[in-house]
Amino acid sequence: MDKQVIAIAGPKGGVGKSTISANLAAALAMLNKKVIAVDLDLGGANLHTFFGIKDTVNLDDFILKKVPNLSSILIDTSIRNLKVVCGVSNIPGISNMSEHQEMRLVREVLRLNAEIILLDLAAGSSNSVVDFLFFANKGILITTPEVNSLIKIYSFIKTSIYKKLLFYFKAKGTSELVKFIEDAMDFENHPQIATVDDLFNQAREINAQVTESARAFIANYNPLLVLNRVHNLQESKTVGNAIKGIARRFLDINCDVLMSISEDTEIRRSLAKSTPLVTYNAVSAFSREIKQLALKLCTG
């Protein structure tokens, strides 16, 4: 079975990340795809609440090795083709997973029997979030049109690039470049580095060959943005063009807006029902756009 892993993250809390994750998982299942949604918001798991799931087995049981695999803690939902792995509820400090814990979790995620595995990640750019985005087939970043959210999304993508470079240089065994990136992650150490192009120019002085291969590696990084709570088409175009321009100028990457999702008052009602809006109100603006997003992900 072909398998697609879609990771969904957000630069900060409160942008509607989990709402979109739950509804997108449902919309994909309604396209007759076999879907498993995994709640990897290790600091604030809540995906189960969107499906009316209460006390049950969850990631605690897997992480604490009470069960052998993630398949043992799959929960059926009321939606055909959709199962859920509920998130961590009571493990202090788990938001900072060790590398060993991460790799064990990644291996088990990839073993899940599904056509689409959707990962609802934590807000922010912790190592775990960036790592899970890194191994996914598609990484989607959720943001809103507010200025603060746009600043956060820029910072998130920049941090992701630096962490990807750190991973790359470690894999190449170039300790000098590793140290350079670690230092450069603190702006005060290298205030002259204003863009990713500046970063690469300085890195070339340390090791030109590895730096050029790293540049090609980063050029393949194309984060997909979903703008949530958009009020009109003009706002969507203006914000989308601004993000794309900033990403090209300062981060040296392409950053496309995959979809804009309208502000919709029906969302509050769906949260009260503990049921994804797409499953019972197909004509709402939110539902139509989430279904369009699901189609894009299946065909793109």
Secondary structure, 3 states (H helix, E strand, C coil): CCCEEEEEEECCCCCCHHHHHHHHHHHHHHCCCCEEEEEECCCCCCHHHHHCCCCCCCHHHHHCCCCCCHHHHEEECCCCCEEEECCCCCCCCCCCCCHHHHHHHHHHHHHCCCCEEEEEEEECCCHHHHHHHHHCCEEEEEECCCHHHHHHHHHHHHHHHHHHHHHHHHHHCCHHHHHHHHHHCCHHHCCCCCCHHHHHHHHHCCCHHHHHHHHHHHHCCCCEEEEEEECCHHHHHHHHHHHHHHHHHHHCCCCEEEEEEECCCHHHHHHHHCCCHHHCCCCCHHHHHHHHHHHHHHHC
